[in-house]
Amino acid sequence: MLASEGYPTIIVVLLFAVLVAWGVSFVDHWLVYVVYGVLFLLCGLIVFFFRDPERNVPTDSNLIVAPADGKIVLIRGTEETEYIGDSVTQISIFLSPLDVHVNRVPVEGELEYLKYYPGKYLMAWEDHASELNERAHFGVKHPSGIKFLFKQITGFLARRIVYNIREGDKLRTGERFGIMKFGSRMDVLVPGSVELSVKEGDKTVAGETILGVIRQ
């Protein structure tokens, strides 16, 4: 299964490959076969990048799941004044270009807050990327009344954020909500009532890996 957000890019790359292959087909030289190989590899990588596998999402509404495939590069305490207005724990997940880049909702609730920020394109694993890079912030109020904030953050290669949710939407844990193209990062900010289930260095699978449990 492929992410629908990737269809335009896939089509453009495939058309480019076909045109280049057609153009070099008139050249009588062994390097033509090298070009064919490179074009085939390019098409394969683009299709691979936009893969969108099904996931086994847990049904417990008190679980917070990973919003992205990748590696947890940072867990720290911080102050969140934009939406939650309290001390929180920040969980940062770095996505390499080879990871699945379809993003999933980490926690059930109502999307009360959404804001997009234009910005820079620092390396996604850098600490200041969450403050300076292009990003989108999503504030969700869980049915228990507890607030959460998660962020799509671009990286050096990721130059476009795509999301298809709006303020007022009722979100379900693990449902697809967007994609970041070509390497990026996601932050999840959770309050102290959440008991963490992960540590730095852990690998995550979007919609399946449990980041923490809400203790009410």
C-alpha positions in Angstrom: 0.0 0.0 0.0 1.2 3.5 -0.9 0.5 6.8 0.7 -1.9 8.9 -1.4 0.2 12.0 -0.6 3.1 10.4 -2.6 1.2 9.8 -5.8 2.1 13.2 -7.5 5.8 12.7 -6.7 5.8 9.1 -7.8 4.1 10.0 -11.1 6.6 12.8 -11.8 9.6 10.6 -11.1 8.3 7.8 -13.2 7.6 10.1 -16.2 11.1 11.6 -15.8 12.6 8.1 -15.8 10.6 7.1 -18.9 11.6 10.2 -20.8 15.3 9.9 -19.9 15.3 6.2 -20.8 13.6 6.9 -24.1 16.2 9.7 -24.8 19.3 7.6 -24.1 17.9 4.6 -26.0 19.1 6.3 -29.2 22.7 6.3 -27.9 24.9 3.3 -28.9 27.1 3.0 -25.8 27.4 0.7 -22.9 26.9 3.6 -20.4 23.2 3.5 -21.5 22.7 0.4 -19.3 24.2 2.2 -16.3 21.6 5.0 -16.9 18.9 2.4 -17.0 20.1 0.9 -13.7 20.2 4.3 -12.0 16.7 5.2 -13.3 15.3 1.9 -12.1 16.9 2.4 -8.7 15.5 5.9 -8.4 12.0 4.7 -9.2 12.3 1.9 -6.7 13.5 4.2 -3.9 10.6 6.7 -4.5 8.0 3.9 -4.3 9.8 2.5 -1.3 9.7 5.8 0.5 6.0 6.3 0.1 5.0 2.9 1.3 2.2 2.8 3.8 1.9 -0.5 5.7 -1.1 -1.4 7.8 -0.5 -1.4 11.6 -2.0 -3.2 14.6 -3.2 -0.2 16.6 -4.0 -1.0 20.3 -7.6 -0.3 21.3 -7.0 1.0 24.9 -7.8 4.8 24.7 -5.4 5.4 27.6 -2.3 4.4 25.6 -0.1 6.9 23.7 1.4 5.4 20.6 4.3 6.5 18.4 3.2 8.9 15.7 6.1 7.9 13.5 8.6 5.1 12.6 12.1 6.0 13.7 14.4 6.2 16.7 13.9 8.0 20.0 16.7 10.5 20.1 15.6 12.6 23.1 13.5 12.3 26.2 13.6 15.3 28.6 11.5 17.4 30.9 10.6 20.9 29.7 8.0 23.6 30.0 5.2 23.8 27.5 3.4 27.2 27.3 1.8 27.1 23.9 -1.1 24.7 24.5 -0.7 22.5 27.6 0.6 25.2 29.9 2.5 23.0 32.3 5.6 20.9 32.8 5.8 18.1 30.3 8.1 15.3 29.0 9.2 15.7 25.4 9.7 12.6 23.4 11.6 13.2 20.1 11.6 10.6 17.2 14.0 11.0 14.3 12.9 9.5 11.0 15.7 8.5 8.5 15.0 8.7 4.8 14.5 4.9 4.8 11.8 4.9 7.5 8.0 4.9 6.7 7.1 8.6 6.8 3.3 8.3 7.1 2.3 9.9 10.4 -0.3 8.6 12.8 -2.3 10.2 15.7 -0.5 9.4 19.0 -3.5 9.8 21.3 -7.3 9.9 21.1 -9.2 13.1 21.6 -10.4 16.4 20.1 -7.9 18.5 18.1 -8.3 21.8 19.9 -5.2 23.5 18.6 -3.3 23.6 15.2 -0.6 26.0 14.1 1.8 25.9 11.2 5.2 27.7 11.5 7.5 28.4 8.5 11.2 28.1 9.4 14.6 26.8 8.7 15.8 23.3 7.7 18.3 22.3 10.3 19.3 18.6 10.7 16.2 17.0 12.3 18.1 15.5 15.2 19.4 18.9 16.4 17.8 20.1 19.6 16.9 23.5 18.2 15.1 22.0 15.2 11.9 21.8 17.3 12.1 25.6 17.7 13.6 26.9 14.4 12.6 24.5 11.7 9.4 24.5 9.6 6.8 22.6 11.6 3.2 22.1 12.5 1.9 21.8 16.1 -1.2 19.8 17.1 -2.9 20.1 20.5 -5.2 17.3 21.5 -7.6 17.1 24.5 -8.0 13.5 25.6 -11.5 12.4 26.8 -10.2 12.5 30.3 -9.4 16.2 29.9 -5.7 15.8 29.8 -3.9 17.8 27.0 -1.2 16.6 24.7 0.9 18.3 22.0 2.6 16.7 19.1 4.7 18.2 16.3 5.7 17.5 12.7 9.2 19.0 12.2 11.0 19.2 8.9 14.7 18.2 8.6 17.5 19.0 6.2 16.0 16.8 3.5 12.4 17.1 4.5 11.0 20.2 2.7 7.3 19.6 3.0 4.8 18.9 5.8 1.4 17.4 4.8 -1.5 17.0 7.2 -5.2 16.4 6.7 -6.7 17.2 10.1 -8.3 20.4 11.3 -9.2 22.0 14.6 -12.4 20.5 16.0 -11.7 17.0 14.5 -12.3 14.0 16.7 -9.1 11.9 16.4 -8.6 8.2 16.9 -5.4 6.7 18.2 -3.2 5.4 15.4 -5.2 6.8 12.5 -3.2 8.3 9.6 -3.1 12.1 9.6 -0.3 13.2 7.3 3.3 12.7 6.0 6.7 14.4 6.0 8.8 14.0 2.9 12.4 12.8 3.0 13.7 12.6 6.6 12.3 14.5 9.5 11.3 14.4 13.2 8.3 14.2 15.4 8.0 15.4 19.0 5.3 14.3 21.4 4.8 16.3 24.6 3.1 14.5 27.4 2.1 15.7 30.9 3.3 14.1 34.2 0.2 11.9 34.4 1.7 9.7 31.7 3.8 6.8 32.6 6.5 6.3 30.0 7.1 2.9 28.4 10.2 3.9 26.2 13.7 5.2 26.6 16.2 7.0 24.4 17.6 4.8 21.6 14.4 2.7 21.3 13.1 2.1 17.8 9.4 3.0 17.2 6.7 1.8 14.8 4.0 4.3 14.1 0.6 3.3 15.5 2.0 0.2 17.4 4.9 1.2 19.7 3.4 2.3 23.1 5.1 5.5 24.3 3.3 5.7 27.6 0.1 5.1 29.6 -2.3 7.7 30.9 -2.7 7.3 34.7 -5.9 9.1 35.8 
